[in-house]
């Protein structure tokens, strides 16, 4: 993981692949790729175990491999709103390159907080938080988006209902 405090807290790669495969098994035209493993193996080829432990394969490395291997595919990256905001604010290594590699085509999933403690205003003035978050999300998408051949923004924000207040950080803390 790019943030040191999160490294090593993910499920093993094989488990994540299995979970993703189960998640999308009935979704047409969607596949699970092991390009992350392949990219790592390529970067770590010929290194000893200590050197391998220091190899970091990031999103830009993976997207570069995908776009090189599939030059006729126009990839669209799907990601959550908080992850998009981290990327758009420059917290990621090679931010500009990540946007370029996917042609600025992204679908950003924004959770709707209605019915949750955050949406009910029980947590840190939830309504204001959501309004500020929405504004920042719109501004960031406008900053980084390009126009496609039909004149539509390449970054789309899609609102989805939130099933819970739990964030991925909260889930990691409980496992």
N, C-alpha and C positions, 0 to 999 in steps of 0.2 A: 504494500500500500504506500502511496506517496507520502502520507503523513506518518512520521516515525512513531507517534503514540498509538497508531492503529495497526502498524505492521505486526504480523504474527497473530492477530486476533481474528483473522478470517478463518472460515472452514478450509480444510485442505482443498487444493485445486480439483481433485477428482470428485469430491463431494459437491463442490459448487457446480461442476459440469453436470453431474447427475440431477441436482435440484433444478437447474435450468432446463434440462431435457424433459423432465417431468412437467415443468411449468408450461412449456410450449408444445407439448406433444400433439395437441389438437389444433394448433394455429397454422393455417396454410401459409406457405412461402416464408416461413421463419425457421431458421436452423441454429443449432448451437455449434459454435466453432471452438476448436482448441488452439486457435492461433496464438493465444497468450503463452501456452506451453511451448509451442513451436518457436516462437520468437525468443523466449528465454533460452531454450536449448541451443539456438543459433548463436545467441550472444555469449553463452557460457561454454561453447565448444572449445575443448583443449585446455580448459582451466582446471586447477585443482579444487578440492572442496572448499577450502578457505576463500579462494578467489570467487568461486561460484556464489558463496553466501553474500558477497558484496555486489553482485550483479543486480541492477534495478531495471526492470522492463516497464516502461510507462505507456500511457495511452497513446502518445505520439508514435512510439516505436511500433505498437500494435497496429495503429491505423496506417502507418507507412507500409507495413508488411501487407496488410489487406489490400490497399490501393495498388501496390506494386503487383501482387499476385492476381488481382482482378481489375485490370485497367479499364474495362468497359462497364463496370458497375458504378452507379452513383450511390454511394453509401449515405444513409441518413442515420444520425446518432440519436438514440433515445436515452434520456437521462432525467433525473429528478431535479426539481427547482433549486434545492440547496446546492447540489453538485454543480449545476449550471452557474449559479451565482459565484461559487468558488472559482470556477474556470474563468468566467467573464471578468472577475476582479483581479486576475493575474496571480492567484495563489498556486496555480499549477505550473510545473516546468513546461516550457515550450507551448504556452497558451496559443500564441498566434498560429503556430504550426498545426495544432489540433483543429482549430477552426478551418484552416486552409485545406487540410487533408480530407475533410468531409464536405468541402465546398460550402461551408457555413450552413449545411442542411442539418437541422436538429429539431427534434420533438422534445419539448420540455414538459414534464408532467408535474403539475402543481396540485397539491392536495387541497381539497376543500375541507375546512375545519368545522363546518356546521355540525352541531350535535356533539362535538368533542368538548372537553374542558377548555381547550384553547379557544374554540369558537364561541363558547358560552361566556367568555370573558373572565373565567376563573383563574387563568394563568397569565400574569403579566399584562393585563389589559389586552386580552386576545384580539379584539376587534381592531385596535390601533396597530398591533403587531401585524395582523393580516393585511391591513391597508398599506402599511409601510413596505411589507414584503412584496405585495403585488406591484407597487410603484417601482421598487428597485428591480423587480423581475422584468417589467415592461421596458424600463429604461435600458437595462442591460441587453435585452433582446433587440431593441431598436439600434443600439450601438453596434452590435456584432452582426446583425442580419444583413444579407444582400437581397436583391430582388431576383426571383427566378425568371424564366423566359416569359411567363404570363404576368409578370409584374407583382407577384405575391412575395411576401417576406419568406426567406428560407428558414427562419427560426419560428416555429409555431409553439405556442403555449397551450397546453391541453389541461383543463381542469378535471380532476377525478375525485370522487368522494374518498375521504379518509376513513378507514375502518377503525382507526385507533389513534391515540395521541402519541404512541411510541414512535420514536425515530430509530434509524439504524444504529445510532450511537447508544441509545437505551438498550436495544436488543443485544448489542455486543457486550454491554456491561452485565447482562443477566446470564450470559452463557459461560 
